[in-house]
Amino acid sequence: TLGWVYYRKGSPRAALPYLEEAAELDAKNNPKRADGKRNVNPEILLHIATVKKELGDAAGAKTALTEALQLVPESHPTRARLLSALEELNNPATAAGTAEGTSNES
């Protein structure tokens, strides 16, 4: 999404509205789930959580991750990344310790 491009270019504040719009458009284009909740691509929600975390909105990041986890089955390839991101939010000291020596280059 354009929002993810903004984030990757170092502009998380500019990215968030585009990511939120992408989630809304995705929800509009997908049928609601049986439980009545919106059906959004979990990757978009992961991106929203990443940006919100960087902007200091841990609660908003957790909300996006929790919503995404409700959408994906146990076997979904994104599930491990969602769980890892949620664990990092819940235990920032542990995540910081394991992140030492890693690179954020892509």
N, C-alpha and C positions, 0 to 999 in steps of 0.2 A: 504494500500500500504506500501511498505518498507519505503518510504519517511515519512509516518505518524508515523511509528514505530520509526524512527530516531528522529522525532520531539518530540514525547512523552517521549523519553529517554533523552531529553535535548540537542539535536544536530540539531538545525534548519538549520544551514549552510550546513550540510551533507544531510539534508532532501530535500532541494529545488530541486536539480537536479533530484532526483528520482520522486518527485511529478510532475515536468514539463515533464519528460519522460512518466509518466503514463497518463498525459493529452494528449500528442501527440499520444501515442498508442491507447488511447480510441477514439480519433478523427479519426484515420486511420480506426478503426474497425467499426465506425458508419457512416452511410451516411450523407452527408452534409445536412444542413437545406435548406428549400426552398429559403431563402435569401442568400444562398451561404456560410454562416459562418459555422465554425466547430461545431460539435455536441459532447460535452464533458459532462461526468457525473458531475453535479453541486457540488457533495460532493468533488470531486477532486479539483475543482476550489476553493471551500471554504477552503480546506486544504492549497492550495497554498497561498490564501489571508492571512490566519492565520500566516503562516511562514513568508511571506514577511513583514507583519506588525511587527512581532517580530524582524526581521532583520533591521527595520527602513525604509522599502520601502513602505510608505503609498500609493504612486501613483500606484505602481504595485499591491498592495492589492486591491485598488479600481477598477483597471482594471479587475482583476480576478472576483471580486464580481459582477461588472456590467455585465460581460459576462455570469456569472452563472444566474443572474436574468433574462437575456434575454432568457434563455433556459427553465425556469420553469414556468408553469402556476400558476395562483393565488392560486389554491387549493393544490399545491405541498407542502408536509410537510417540505421540506428544505427551502422554501421561507422565512418563518419567521426568521430563523437563518441567512439567507443571508442579509435580511433587517436590522436585529439587528447589524450584524457585520459592515455593511456599515454606519449605524447611529453612531456607536462607532468611526469609522474612521473620520466621518464628524464633530463630536462633542466630542472630547476626554475628555474635562473637565466634561461634563455631564456624560459620561460613567464612568469616574473614580469615580465620586460621587456616582453613583448607584452601583458600584462594591464594595464599602467599606463593609467590614463584610462578603463578600462572600468567598468561598473556591474554589480553582482550583483542588481539589482532585477528582479522579475518581475511 
